[in-house]
Amino acid sequence: MPHLVLALTILVWSFSFLAAAHLRQDLGLTEALAARFVPVFLGAGAFLFFRRPLRLPREAWPKVVAMGLLSVPAYNVFFFHGMKTVPTGTAALIIALNPVFTAVLARIVLGEPFGKRQVTGLVLALAGVFVVIRFGTEKAVDWPYLSSALLLALAPLSWAIYTVIGRKLPEGADPVDTSYPLLFVGSLPLLLFARPSTARLLAGNPGALASALYLAIPCTLLAWVSFLWALKRLPAGEAAAFIFLNPPLANLWAWLFEGARLRPPFVLGAAILLSGVALIVLRPARWRRLAA
């Protein structure tokens, strides 16, 4: 069941690249952040208002606050900044570095294994990212594009820290009662960007409004809970492994809905990157278990 829940979560998240890119074409960075997270703040706040009591031990609150700040303002500032310039398919591959960062941090913090196979995978993943960014797009590899790609890479690093902290939550921390407080706390700083002009802009642009609501409700208010629920039932590295389903799905949607063309260097770089990720997070026994 945790594997099925993770797979459905990734399916929902795979459309987020198209939605975020569309939103960033119509809104500035701070406007896009507000458009996504004001609904999240309101939804999480409504849940907390009616939910009594919260099944969240007192000792879990420092971790909840840290997870909220990492997964909302930190992750999304880097994510939305990158989505303005980086193509959706390339962005999905950069985000696929999440399992790499997670495996390294899980080794340092949780003591999970990271041997020669994982080191080889790390080298392959980084080489694949270089090929995709340098040769896989028709965009000129100038400083604005390169800096956006590098800043985008900080998004999966933020999520990897979030994942490792999530693995250390106390046993009594309910996934639902953890997710909505961290979303509420994480969304709170982004209210500083909320402006009446953003609401008027969204009201006059149905496509941008639909993108913002998709990112807010299925991708955040629902998928955050399902990811954390599965994370409490699987090793951090194995849970993060499902993230590398994002790139092929995101590229499929980009091809179907945007007419994106996959250049041979992009395909090669993607194959190298995903092979490296698979080496890091999937042991032979896990391959057999996931295949079953």
BAROKOL-140008 format. One record per residue: residue number from 0; x, y, z of N, C-alpha, C in turn. Coordinates in nm, 3 decimals, padded with zeros to 5 digits. Layout:
<recs>
[NUM [X Y Z] [X Y Z] [X Y Z]]
...
</recs>
This chain:
<recs>
[0 [00.081 -00.121 00.000] [00.000 00.000 00.000] [00.085 00.128 00.000]]
[1 [00.194 00.139 00.082] [00.275 00.260 00.075] [00.332 00.287 -00.064]]
[2 [00.371 00.179 -00.136] [00.424 00.198 -00.271] [00.316 00.251 -00.365]]
[3 [00.194 00.200 -00.353] [00.084 00.247 -00.437] [00.053 00.393 -00.408]]
[4 [00.048 00.430 -00.281] [00.021 00.568 -00.243] [00.129 00.661 -00.298]]
[5 [00.255 00.619 -00.288] [00.365 00.700 -00.342] [00.353 00.716 -00.493]]
[6 [00.320 00.608 -00.563] [00.308 00.615 -00.708] [00.198 00.714 -00.750]]
[7 [00.084 00.711 -00.682] [-00.024 00.805 -00.713] [00.016 00.947 -00.678]]
[8 [00.090 00.963 -00.569] [00.139 01.096 -00.532] [00.231 01.153 -00.640]]
[9 [00.321 01.070 -00.690] [00.413 01.116 -00.794] [00.338 01.148 -00.922]]
[10 [00.234 01.072 -00.953] [00.154 01.103 -01.072] [00.094 01.243 -01.061]]
[11 [00.042 01.276 -00.945] [-00.012 01.411 -00.924] [00.098 01.515 -00.936]]
[12 [00.211 01.489 -00.873] [00.321 01.586 -00.876] [00.381 01.602 -01.015]]
[13 [00.372 01.500 -01.100] [00.436 01.509 -01.232] [00.374 01.618 -01.318]]
[14 [00.248 01.654 -01.292] [00.184 01.762 -01.366] [00.220 01.899 -01.309]]
[15 [00.285 01.902 -01.194] [00.313 02.029 -01.129] [00.411 02.114 -01.209]]
[16 [00.499 02.049 -01.287] [00.597 02.125 -01.365] [00.528 02.208 -01.473]]
[17 [00.431 02.148 -01.541] [00.354 02.223 -01.640] [00.277 02.335 -01.573]]
[18 [00.213 02.304 -01.460] [00.132 02.406 -01.391] [00.220 02.521 -01.342]]
[19 [00.336 02.487 -01.284] [00.424 02.593 -01.233] [00.481 02.677 -01.345]]
[20 [00.520 02.612 -01.456] [00.574 02.689 -01.569] [00.468 02.783 -01.625]]
[21 [00.344 02.735 -01.636] [00.236 02.819 -01.687] [00.211 02.937 -01.593]]
[22 [00.212 02.910 -01.463] [00.187 03.015 -01.365] [00.297 03.121 -01.369]]
[23 [00.422 03.075 -01.387] [00.536 03.169 -01.388] [00.541 03.253 -01.516]]
[24 [00.478 03.207 -01.622] [00.473 03.290 -01.743] [00.380 03.408 -01.725]]
[25 [00.283 03.394 -01.637] [00.182 03.499 -01.617] [00.206 03.582 -01.492]]
[26 [00.278 03.529 -01.394] [00.297 03.597 -01.266] [00.444 03.605 -01.233]]
[27 [00.480 03.708 -01.156] [00.614 03.717 -01.103] [00.637 03.615 -00.994]]
[28 [00.761 03.608 -00.945] [00.797 03.507 -00.846] [00.713 03.520 -00.719]]
[29 [00.707 03.640 -00.661] [00.633 03.656 -00.536] [00.483 03.639 -00.558]]
[30 [00.433 03.682 -00.674] [00.291 03.663 -00.703] [00.256 03.515 -00.716]]
[31 [00.344 03.438 -00.782] [00.319 03.295 -00.799] [00.321 03.223 -00.663]]
[32 [00.413 03.262 -00.577] [00.419 03.202 -00.444] [00.291 03.230 -00.365]]
[33 [00.244 03.354 -00.372] [00.121 03.389 -00.301] [00.001 03.316 -00.361]]
[34 [-00.004 03.308 -00.495] [-00.119 03.244 -00.561] [-00.128 03.097 -00.522]]
[35 [-00.016 03.031 -00.503] [-00.019 02.890 -00.464] [-00.048 02.873 -00.316]]
[36 [00.012 02.955 -00.230] [00.011 02.922 -00.089] [-00.090 02.998 -00.004]]
[37 [-00.154 03.099 -00.057] [-00.268 03.155 00.018] [-00.379 03.051 00.030]]
[38 [-00.418 02.981 -00.079] [-00.517 02.873 -00.061] [-00.469 02.762 00.032]]
[39 [-00.339 02.730 00.027] [-00.285 02.628 00.117] [-00.297 02.674 00.261]]
[40 [-00.263 02.799 00.288] [-00.272 02.854 00.423] [-00.416 02.847 00.474]]
[41 [-00.511 02.886 00.388] [-00.651 02.884 00.429] [-00.701 02.741 00.451]]
[42 [-00.663 02.649 00.362] [-00.707 02.510 00.378] [-00.648 02.445 00.501]]
[43 [-00.517 02.465 00.523] [-00.453 02.407 00.641] [-00.508 02.472 00.768]]
[44 [-00.533 02.603 00.763] [-00.588 02.672 00.879] [-00.727 02.621 00.915]]
[45 [-00.810 02.597 00.813] [-00.944 02.544 00.838] [-00.936 02.406 00.902]]
[46 [-00.843 02.323 00.854] [-00.826 02.190 00.913] [-00.788 02.202 01.060]]
[47 [-00.693 02.289 01.092] [-00.647 02.302 01.230] [-00.755 02.360 01.319]]
[48 [-00.842 02.442 01.264] [-00.949 02.502 01.343] [-01.050 02.397 01.389]]
[49 [-01.080 02.304 01.299] [-01.184 02.205 01.331] [-01.128 02.076 01.390]]
[50 [-00.997 02.053 01.376] [-00.937 01.928 01.421] [-00.901 01.935 01.569]]
[51 [-00.964 01.857 01.651] [-00.934 01.852 01.793] [-00.949 01.708 01.843]]
[52 [-00.849 01.656 01.915] [-00.718 01.716 01.935] [-00.622 01.673 01.824]]
[53 [-00.513 01.744 01.809] [-00.411 01.705 01.712] [-00.330 01.589 01.769]]
[54 [-00.313 01.486 01.687] [-00.231 01.372 01.729] [-00.086 01.402 01.691]]
[55 [-00.030 01.496 01.767] [00.105 01.544 01.739] [00.175 01.571 01.872]]
[56 [00.271 01.484 01.910] [00.338 01.505 02.038] [00.408 01.640 02.045]]
[57 [00.419 01.693 02.163] [00.481 01.825 02.181] [00.624 01.826 02.130]]
[58 [00.696 01.715 02.150] [00.836 01.713 02.108] [00.852 01.712 01.956]]
[59 [00.742 01.690 01.882] [00.750 01.691 01.736] [00.745 01.831 01.677]]
[60 [00.700 01.930 01.754] [00.676 02.063 01.697] [00.801 02.130 01.639]]
[61 [00.918 02.122 01.702] [01.036 02.183 01.637] [01.064 02.123 01.499]]
[62 [01.046 01.992 01.484] [01.067 01.928 01.355] [00.958 01.972 01.256]]
[63 [00.835 01.987 01.303] [00.726 02.031 01.217] [00.754 02.171 01.162]]
[64 [00.799 02.260 01.248] [00.831 02.397 01.203] [00.944 02.393 01.101]]
[65 [01.049 02.316 01.129] [01.162 02.307 01.034] [01.116 02.249 00.901]]
[66 [01.034 02.144 00.905] [00.985 02.083 00.781] [00.897 02.181 00.703]]
[67 [00.817 02.260 00.775] [00.732 02.357 00.706] [00.813 02.462 00.634]]
[68 [00.917 02.514 00.698] [00.999 02.618 00.635] [01.082 02.563 00.520]]
[69 [01.125 02.437 00.532] [01.205 02.377 00.425] [01.119 02.343 00.302]]
[70 [00.999 02.289 00.327] [00.919 02.238 00.215] [00.831 02.343 00.150]]
[71 [00.810 02.457 00.217] [00.724 02.560 00.157] [00.807 02.678 00.110]]
[72 [00.852 02.771 00.196] [00.923 02.885 00.139] [01.056 02.849 00.074]]
[73 [01.138 02.766 00.142] [01.270 02.734 00.086] [01.257 02.661 -00.048]]
[74 [01.185 02.549 -00.049] [01.170 02.470 -00.172] [01.109 02.553 -00.284]]
[75 [01.001 02.623 -00.255] [00.924 02.686 -00.362] [00.986 02.814 -00.415]]
[76 [01.063 02.885 -00.336] [01.137 02.999 -00.391] [01.233 02.950 -00.500]]
[77 [01.306 02.844 -00.470] [01.400 02.790 -00.569] [01.325 02.729 -00.688]]
[78 [01.215 02.659 -00.658] [01.138 02.591 -00.763] [01.076 02.692 -00.861]]
[79 [01.005 02.789 -00.809] [00.939 02.885 -00.897] [01.038 02.975 -00.969]]
[80 [01.151 03.006 -00.904] [01.254 03.084 -00.973] [01.306 03.008 -01.095]]
[81 [01.334 02.879 -01.075] [01.387 02.799 -01.185] [01.287 02.777 -01.297]]
[82 [01.158 02.763 -01.262] [01.058 02.731 -01.363] [01.032 02.847 -01.460]]
[83 [01.081 02.966 -01.430] [01.067 03.077 -01.523] [01.155 03.058 -01.645]]
[84 [01.270 02.993 -01.628] [01.370 02.984 -01.734] [01.395 02.841 -01.781]]
[85 [01.397 02.746 -01.686] [01.436 02.608 -01.718] [01.317 02.534 -01.778]]
[86 [01.332 02.465 -01.893] [01.222 02.387 -01.950] [01.171 02.282 -01.852]]
[87 [01.042 02.248 -01.865] [00.980 02.159 -01.768] [01.049 02.023 -01.761]]
[88 [01.090 01.967 -01.875] [01.155 01.836 -01.874] [01.289 01.840 -01.803]]
[89 [01.367 01.944 -01.830] [01.496 01.960 -01.763] [01.476 01.983 -01.614]]
[90 [01.375 02.064 -01.580] [01.347 02.091 -01.439] [01.312 01.962 -01.364]]
[91 [01.234 01.875 -01.428] [01.197 01.749 -01.363] [01.320 01.664 -01.335]]
[92 [01.417 01.667 -01.424] [01.539 01.589 -01.402] [01.625 01.650 -01.291]]
[93 [01.628 01.781 -01.283] [01.703 01.845 -01.174] [01.638 01.811 -01.040]]
[94 [01.505 01.815 -01.035] [01.434 01.780 -00.912] [01.459 01.634 -00.877]]
[95 [01.488 01.551 -00.978] [01.517 01.409 -00.952] [01.645 01.389 -00.874]]
[96 [01.723 01.495 -00.850] [01.838 01.484 -00.762] [01.796 01.464 -00.617]]
[97 [01.670 01.482 -00.586] [01.621 01.466 -00.449] [01.664 01.333 -00.386]]
[98 [01.644 01.217 -00.455] [01.688 01.092 -00.392] [01.839 01.086 -00.368]]
[99 [01.917 01.152 -00.454] [02.062 01.155 -00.434] [02.095 01.231 -00.306]]
[100 [02.040 01.351 -00.293] [02.063 01.429 -00.172] [02.010 01.355 -00.049]]
[101 [01.894 01.293 -00.064] [01.834 01.222 00.050] [01.922 01.107 00.096]]
[102 [01.975 01.031 00.000] [02.059 00.916 00.036] [02.185 00.961 00.108]]
[103 [02.246 01.070 00.062] [02.367 01.121 00.128] [02.335 01.168 00.269]]
[104 [02.227 01.245 00.283] [02.189 01.295 00.415] [02.143 01.182 00.507]]
[105 [02.073 01.081 00.450] [02.029 00.968 00.532] [02.148 00.891 00.586]]
[106 [02.256 00.885 00.508] [02.378 00.821 00.556] [02.438 00.900 00.673]]
[107 [02.441 01.033 00.659] [02.502 01.116 00.762] [02.417 01.121 00.888]]
[108 [02.286 01.137 00.871] [02.199 01.162 00.986] [02.138 01.033 01.042]]
[109 [02.095 00.943 00.952] [02.022 00.824 00.994] [02.107 00.698 00.995]]
[110 [02.228 00.706 00.940] [02.314 00.588 00.937] [02.277 00.487 00.831]]
[111 [02.195 00.527 00.731] [02.161 00.434 00.622] [02.284 00.412 00.534]]
[112 [02.297 00.293 00.473] [02.421 00.260 00.399] [02.444 00.348 00.277]]
[113 [02.573 00.376 00.250] [02.612 00.452 00.130] [02.752 00.405 00.092]]
[114 [02.756 00.293 00.016] [02.883 00.231 -00.017] [02.930 00.264 -00.157]]
[115 [03.011 00.173 -00.215] [03.069 00.198 -00.347] [02.962 00.211 -00.455]]
[116 [02.857 00.129 -00.445] [02.750 00.136 -00.544] [02.682 00.274 -00.540]]
[117 [02.659 00.324 -00.421] [02.595 00.455 -00.409] [02.687 00.567 -00.457]]
[118 [02.817 00.553 -00.429] [02.912 00.654 -00.478] [02.913 00.657 -00.630]]
[119 [02.913 00.538 -00.692] [02.905 00.530 -00.838] [02.778 00.596 -00.889]]
[120 [02.667 00.570 -00.820] [02.541 00.631 -00.859] [02.544 00.782 -00.847]]
[121 [02.609 00.832 -00.741] [02.620 00.978 -00.723] [02.697 01.041 -00.838]]
[122 [02.807 00.979 -00.879] [02.886 01.031 -00.991] [02.804 01.030 -01.119]]
[123 [02.732 00.921 -01.144] [02.649 00.911 -01.264] [02.538 01.017 -01.263]]
[124 [02.474 01.034 -01.150] [02.364 01.131 -01.141] [02.413 01.271 -01.170]]
[125 [02.526 01.309 -01.112] [02.580 01.443 -01.136] [02.625 01.459 -01.281]]
[126 [02.683 01.352 -01.339] [02.722 01.359 -01.480] [02.599 01.375 -01.569]]
[127 [02.492 01.303 -01.537] [02.370 01.315 -01.615] [02.311 01.454 -01.608]]
[128 [02.313 01.514 -01.489] [02.263 01.652 -01.475] [02.345 01.747 -01.560]]
[129 [02.478 01.729 -01.562] [02.563 01.816 -01.643] [02.528 01.803 -01.791]]
[130 [02.510 01.681 -01.840] [02.478 01.660 -01.980] [02.343 01.724 -02.015]]
[131 [02.244 01.705 -01.928] [02.110 01.759 -01.955] [02.114 01.912 -01.959]]
[132 [02.180 01.973 -01.861] [02.182 02.119 -01.856] [02.268 02.178 -01.968]]
[133 [02.382 02.116 -01.995] [02.475 02.173 -02.092] [02.436 02.143 -02.236]]
[134 [02.389 02.023 -02.265] [02.366 01.983 -02.404] [02.221 01.947 -02.436]]
[135 [02.137 01.933 -02.334] [02.005 01.875 -02.358] [01.896 01.970 -02.397]]
[136 [01.925 02.098 -02.406] [01.821 02.196 -02.437] [01.867 02.285 -02.551]]
[137 [01.772 02.342 -02.621] [01.803 02.435 -02.729] [01.830 02.575 -02.676]]
[138 [01.807 02.597 -02.547] [01.835 02.726 -02.488] [01.986 02.751 -02.483]]
[139 [02.024 02.876 -02.499] [02.165 02.912 -02.484] [02.205 02.895 -02.337]]
[140 [02.318 02.832 -02.315] [02.364 02.808 -02.179] [02.437 02.934 -02.132]]
[141 [02.359 03.040 -02.110] [02.415 03.165 -02.059] [02.397 03.170 -01.908]]
[142 [02.443 03.279 -01.846] [02.437 03.286 -01.701] [02.294 03.286 -01.646]]
[143 [02.197 03.359 -01.706] [02.061 03.351 -01.652] [02.005 03.209 -01.651]]
[144 [02.030 03.134 -01.759] [01.979 02.996 -01.763] [02.055 02.908 -01.664]]
[145 [02.188 02.921 -01.663] [02.269 02.836 -01.574] [02.240 02.867 -01.428]]
[146 [02.228 02.995 -01.394] [02.201 03.031 -01.254] [02.064 02.982 -01.212]]
[147 [01.965 02.987 -01.302] [01.832 02.935 -01.269] [01.838 02.785 -01.244]]
[148 [01.915 02.712 -01.327] [01.927 02.568 -01.309] [01.995 02.534 -01.176]]
[149 [02.100 02.611 -01.142] [02.171 02.585 -01.017] [02.083 02.617 -00.896]]
[150 [02.009 02.727 -00.902] [01.918 02.758 -00.792] [01.806 02.656 -00.783]]
[151 [01.760 02.607 -00.898] [01.657 02.504 -00.897] [01.706 02.379 -00.825]]
[152 [01.835 02.348 -00.835] [01.890 02.230 -00.769] [01.882 02.241 -00.617]]
[153 [01.868 02.363 -00.564] [01.855 02.378 -00.419] [01.717 02.335 -00.370]]
[154 [01.619 02.328 -00.462] [01.486 02.282 -00.423] [01.488 02.136 -00.379]]
[155 [01.545 02.042 -00.458] [01.550 01.904 -00.407] [01.637 01.887 -00.284]]
[156 [01.738 01.974 -00.267] [01.817 01.967 -00.144] [01.730 02.003 -00.024]]
[157 [01.647 02.107 -00.038] [01.556 02.143 00.071] [01.461 02.029 00.101]]
[158 [01.409 01.964 -00.005] [01.315 01.854 00.016] [01.384 01.732 00.078]]
[159 [01.511 01.711 00.043] [01.584 01.599 00.102] [01.600 01.617 00.252]]
[160 [01.631 01.739 00.295] [01.642 01.765 00.439] [01.506 01.744 00.506]]
[161 [01.400 01.790 00.440] [01.264 01.768 00.489] [01.235 01.619 00.506]]
[162 [01.275 01.539 00.406] [01.250 01.395 00.409] [01.321 01.328 00.527]]
[163 [01.447 01.364 00.547] [01.524 01.303 00.655] [01.467 01.343 00.790]]
[164 [01.428 01.469 00.806] [01.365 01.512 00.932] [01.233 01.436 00.953]]
[165 [01.157 01.417 00.844] [01.032 01.344 00.853] [01.048 01.201 00.900]]
[166 [01.161 01.141 00.867] [01.187 01.004 00.912] [01.214 00.998 01.063]]
[167 [01.247 01.114 01.123] [01.280 01.116 01.265] [01.166 01.170 01.351]]
[168 [01.047 01.183 01.292] [00.932 01.225 01.372] [00.899 01.119 01.477]]
[169 [00.849 01.159 01.592] [00.811 01.060 01.695] [00.703 00.965 01.645]]
[170 [00.697 00.847 01.704] [00.601 00.745 01.664] [00.457 00.794 01.671]]
[171 [00.427 00.878 01.769] [00.290 00.923 01.787] [00.246 01.033 01.692]]
[172 [00.332 01.077 01.602] [00.298 01.186 01.510] [00.215 01.130 01.394]]
[173 [00.088 01.167 01.388] [-00.001 01.123 01.280] [00.035 01.197 01.152]]
[174 [00.041 01.127 01.035] [00.080 01.195 00.910] [-00.011 01.312 00.873]]
[175 [-00.142 01.297 00.890] [-00.235 01.405 00.858] [-00.216 01.521 00.954]]
[176 [-00.208 01.490 01.083] [-00.196 01.594 01.185] [-00.057 01.657 01.186]]
[177 [00.037 01.598 01.114] [00.168 01.660 01.095] [00.170 01.747 00.971]]
[178 [00.108 01.700 00.864] [00.117 01.769 00.736] [00.053 01.908 00.740]]
[179 [-00.067 01.918 00.796] [-00.136 02.046 00.790] [-00.074 02.152 00.882]]
[180 [-00.026 02.119 01.000] [00.048 02.221 01.076] [00.173 02.269 01.004]]
[181 [00.248 02.177 00.941] [00.370 02.222 00.874] [00.338 02.307 00.751]]
[182 [00.228 02.275 00.682] [00.186 02.358 00.569] [00.140 02.495 00.617]]
[183 [00.070 02.498 00.730] [00.024 02.626 00.785] [00.144 02.712 00.824]]
[184 [00.238 02.652 00.895] [00.358 02.726 00.939] [00.441 02.769 00.818]]
[185 [00.459 02.679 00.723] [00.541 02.712 00.607] [00.478 02.817 00.518]]
[186 [00.346 02.818 00.507] [00.278 02.915 00.421] [00.272 03.054 00.483]]
[187 [00.281 03.061 00.615] [00.264 03.188 00.686] [00.358 03.299 00.635]]
[188 [00.490 03.273 00.616] [00.577 03.380 00.567] [00.540 03.429 00.427]]
[189 [00.479 03.343 00.345] [00.447 03.381 00.208] [00.325 03.471 00.199]]
[190 [00.252 03.486 00.308] [00.140 03.581 00.308] [00.189 03.724 00.290]]
[191 [00.317 03.749 00.317] [00.374 03.882 00.296] [00.366 03.923 00.149]]
[192 [00.357 03.823 00.059] [00.354 03.853 -00.085] [00.212 03.867 -00.139]]
[193 [00.111 03.843 -00.056] [-00.028 03.847 -00.103] [-00.069 03.992 -00.130]]
[194 [-00.124 04.018 -00.248] [-00.168 04.151 -00.288] [-00.304 04.141 -00.355]]
[195 [-00.391 04.240 -00.338] [-00.518 04.239 -00.412] [-00.498 04.232 -00.563]]
[196 [-00.388 04.289 -00.613] [-00.364 04.287 -00.757] [-00.343 04.145 -00.808]]
[197 [-00.287 04.057 -00.725] [-00.268 03.917 -00.766] [-00.402 03.848 -00.782]]
[198 [-00.494 03.873 -00.688] [-00.628 03.814 -00.698] [-00.699 03.863 -00.824]]
[199 [-00.686 03.992 -00.856] [-00.750 04.045 -00.978] [-00.689 03.984 -01.103]]
[200 [-00.555 03.964 -01.100] [-00.488 03.903 -01.215] [-00.534 03.759 -01.235]]
[201 [-00.547 03.684 -01.127] [-00.592 03.545 -01.138] [-00.737 03.538 -01.184]]
[202 [-00.820 03.632 -01.136] [-00.961 03.632 -01.176] [-00.977 03.657 -01.325]]
[203 [-00.884 03.733 -01.384] [-00.892 03.761 -01.526] [-00.815 03.663 -01.613]]
[204 [-00.751 03.563 -01.550] [-00.670 03.466 -01.624] [-00.706 03.326 -01.576]]
[205 [-00.808 03.262 -01.637] [-00.852 03.129 -01.588] [-00.742 03.024 -01.590]]
[206 [-00.652 03.031 -01.689] [-00.544 02.932 -01.695] [-00.451 02.943 -01.576]]
[207 [-00.412 03.065 -01.541] [-00.325 03.085 -01.425] [-00.395 03.046 -01.297]]
[208 [-00.525 03.078 -01.286] [-00.602 03.041 -01.167] [-00.610 02.890 -01.153]]
[209 [-00.636 02.821 -01.262] [-00.642 02.674 -01.258] [-00.507 02.615 -01.216]]
[210 [-00.397 02.671 -01.270] [-00.264 02.624 -01.233] [-00.238 02.644 -01.084]]
[211 [-00.274 02.762 -01.032] [-00.251 02.790 -00.890] [-00.332 02.696 -00.802]]
[212 [-00.457 02.672 -00.838] [-00.541 02.584 -00.757] [-00.495 02.439 -00.766]]
[213 [-00.447 02.397 -00.883] [-00.396 02.260 -00.895] [-00.273 02.242 -00.806]]
[214 [-00.183 02.341 -00.808] [-00.065 02.334 -00.724] [-00.101 02.339 -00.575]]
[215 [-00.207 02.412 -00.541] [-00.243 02.430 -00.401] [-00.317 02.309 -00.344]]
[216 [-00.412 02.255 -00.420] [-00.501 02.154 -00.361] [-00.449 02.011 -00.384]]
[217 [-00.450 01.958 -00.508] [-00.400 01.821 -00.522] [-00.251 01.807 -00.490]]
[218 [-00.169 01.903 -00.538] [-00.023 01.889 -00.523] [00.025 01.916 -00.382]]
[219 [-00.051 01.993 -00.304] [-00.002 02.032 -00.172] [-00.092 01.981 -00.060]]
[220 [-00.216 02.026 -00.055] [-00.303 01.989 00.057] [-00.330 01.839 00.062]]
[221 [-00.330 01.772 -00.055] [-00.356 01.628 -00.057] [-00.226 01.546 -00.066]]
[222 [-00.137 01.581 -00.161] [-00.019 01.498 -00.184] [00.083 01.509 -00.071]]
[223 [00.089 01.623 -00.002] [00.180 01.635 00.113] [00.147 01.528 00.217]]
[224 [00.018 01.508 00.241] [-00.025 01.411 00.342] [00.009 01.269 00.298]]
[225 [-00.019 01.238 00.172] [00.005 01.102 00.124] [00.154 01.070 00.123]]
[226 [00.238 01.169 00.088] [00.383 01.144 00.088] [00.433 01.117 00.229]]
[227 [00.389 01.199 00.325] [00.436 01.182 00.462] [00.383 01.052 00.522]]
[228 [00.261 01.013 00.485] [00.205 00.886 00.532] [00.292 00.769 00.485]]
[229 [00.331 00.770 00.356] [00.416 00.663 00.305] [00.557 00.671 00.362]]
[230 [00.606 00.794 00.384] [00.742 00.811 00.436] [00.759 00.748 00.573]]
[231 [00.653 00.750 00.656] [00.662 00.690 00.789] [00.663 00.538 00.783]]
[232 [00.635 00.480 00.665] [00.625 00.335 00.653] [00.735 00.274 00.566]]
[233 [00.824 00.358 00.511] [00.930 00.310 00.424] [01.062 00.376 00.462]]
[234 [01.176 00.312 00.431] [01.304 00.380 00.449] [01.309 00.508 00.366]]
[235 [01.382 00.609 00.415] [01.387 00.738 00.347] [01.437 00.724 00.203]]
[236 [01.541 00.643 00.183] [01.594 00.625 00.048] [01.495 00.560 -00.045]]
[237 [01.420 00.462 00.005] [01.323 00.394 -00.080] [01.206 00.486 -00.115]]
[238 [01.162 00.565 -00.017] [01.054 00.661 -00.046] [01.099 00.762 -00.149]]
[239 [01.221 00.812 -00.136] [01.273 00.911 -00.231] [01.292 00.851 -00.369]]
[240 [01.309 00.719 -00.378] [01.331 00.655 -00.509] [01.216 00.681 -00.604]]
[241 [01.096 00.695 -00.550] [00.980 00.716 -00.636] [00.985 00.851 -00.707]]
[242 [01.066 00.945 -00.654] [01.075 01.077 -00.716] [01.130 01.064 -00.858]]
[243 [01.213 00.961 -00.884] [01.270 00.955 -01.019] [01.169 00.903 -01.122]]
[244 [01.046 00.876 -01.079] [00.938 00.856 -01.177] [00.891 00.989 -01.235]]
[245 [00.922 01.098 -01.167] [00.878 01.231 -01.212] [00.930 01.268 -01.350]]
[246 [01.061 01.254 -01.378] [01.111 01.301 -01.507] [01.047 01.237 -01.629]]
[247 [01.037 01.102 -01.638] [00.971 01.048 -01.758] [00.826 01.092 -01.771]]
[248 [00.754 01.101 -01.657] [00.616 01.145 -01.663] [00.607 01.292 -01.704]]
[249 [00.689 01.377 -01.642] [00.687 01.520 -01.675] [00.724 01.544 -01.822]]
[250 [00.820 01.467 -01.872] [00.858 01.482 -02.012] [00.748 01.431 -02.106]]
[251 [00.677 01.326 -02.062] [00.564 01.278 -02.141] [00.457 01.386 -02.153]]
[252 [00.425 01.451 -02.040] [00.323 01.557 -02.044] [00.372 01.676 -02.127]]
[253 [00.502 01.710 -02.116] [00.555 01.821 -02.196] [00.546 01.790 -02.345]]
[254 [00.570 01.664 -02.381] [00.561 01.623 -02.521] [00.415 01.624 -02.569]]
[255 [00.324 01.576 -02.484] [00.183 01.569 -02.524] [00.117 01.706 -02.530]]
[256 [00.147 01.791 -02.429] [00.071 01.915 -02.415] [00.146 02.039 -02.463]]
[257 [00.279 02.031 -02.472] [00.356 02.148 -02.514] [00.428 02.126 -02.646]]
[258 [00.425 02.004 -02.696] [00.498 01.976 -02.819] [00.648 01.980 -02.802]]
[259 [00.697 01.955 -02.680] [00.840 01.959 -02.654] [00.913 01.851 -02.733]]
[260 [01.032 01.886 -02.782] [01.114 01.792 -02.859] [01.228 01.742 -02.772]]
[261 [01.240 01.610 -02.762] [01.346 01.551 -02.681] [01.470 01.531 -02.768]]
[262 [01.573 01.609 -02.743] [01.697 01.599 -02.819] [01.778 01.478 -02.770]]
[263 [01.856 01.415 -02.858] [01.936 01.298 -02.816] [02.024 01.323 -02.693]]
[264 [02.094 01.439 -02.683] [02.174 01.460 -02.561] [02.088 01.464 -02.434]]
[265 [01.966 01.515 -02.447] [01.877 01.518 -02.331] [01.841 01.375 -02.289]]
[266 [01.806 01.291 -02.385] [01.770 01.153 -02.355] [01.888 01.079 -02.293]]
[267 [02.009 01.102 -02.349] [02.129 01.038 -02.295] [02.154 01.084 -02.152]]
[268 [02.149 01.215 -02.130] [02.172 01.267 -01.995] [02.069 01.217 -01.897]]
[269 [01.942 01.210 -01.941] [01.836 01.159 -01.854] [01.861 01.014 -01.816]]
[270 [01.904 00.934 -01.913] [01.932 00.793 -01.885] [02.047 00.778 -01.786]]
[271 [02.151 00.859 -01.803] [02.265 00.853 -01.710] [02.222 00.894 -01.570]]
[272 [02.147 01.004 -01.562] [02.103 01.055 -01.432] [02.015 00.953 -01.360]]
[273 [01.915 00.901 -01.429] [01.822 00.809 -01.365] [01.889 00.677 -01.330]]
[274 [01.988 00.635 -01.410] [02.064 00.516 -01.375] [02.141 00.537 -01.245]]
[275 [02.198 00.657 -01.231] [02.270 00.688 -01.107] [02.177 00.689 -00.987]]
[276 [02.059 00.750 -01.003] [01.962 00.754 -00.893] [01.920 00.612 -00.855]]
[277 [01.896 00.528 -00.956] [01.855 00.391 -00.928] [01.964 00.315 -00.853]]
[278 [02.089 00.336 -00.890] [02.199 00.270 -00.819] [02.204 00.311 -00.672]]
[279 [02.173 00.436 -00.646] [02.183 00.486 -00.509] [02.071 00.430 -00.421]]
[280 [01.948 00.435 -00.470] [01.836 00.410 -00.380] [01.775 00.271 -00.391]]
[281 [01.805 00.199 -00.497] [01.741 00.068 -00.515] [01.845 -00.043 -00.509]]
[282 [01.843 -00.117 -00.400] [01.924 -00.238 -00.391] [01.856 -00.348 -00.471]]
[283 [01.931 -00.453 -00.507] [01.868 -00.562 -00.583] [01.742 -00.616 -00.517]]
[284 [01.742 -00.628 -00.385] [01.622 -00.678 -00.316] [01.506 -00.583 -00.334]]
[285 [01.533 -00.451 -00.336] [01.427 -00.354 -00.354] [01.372 -00.359 -00.495]]
[286 [01.461 -00.380 -00.594] [01.411 -00.395 -00.732] [01.308 -00.506 -00.737]]
[287 [01.341 -00.621 -00.673] [01.248 -00.735 -00.677] [01.118 -00.702 -00.605]]
[288 [01.130 -00.631 -00.491] [01.011 -00.600 -00.413] [00.920 -00.502 -00.487]]
[289 [00.980 -00.399 -00.550] [00.899 -00.302 -00.624] [00.837 -00.366 -00.749]]
[290 [00.912 -00.456 -00.812] [00.858 -00.524 -00.931] [00.740 -00.612 -00.894]]
[291 [00.743 -00.669 -00.772] [00.634 -00.753 -00.728] [00.510 -00.672 -00.694]]
</recs>
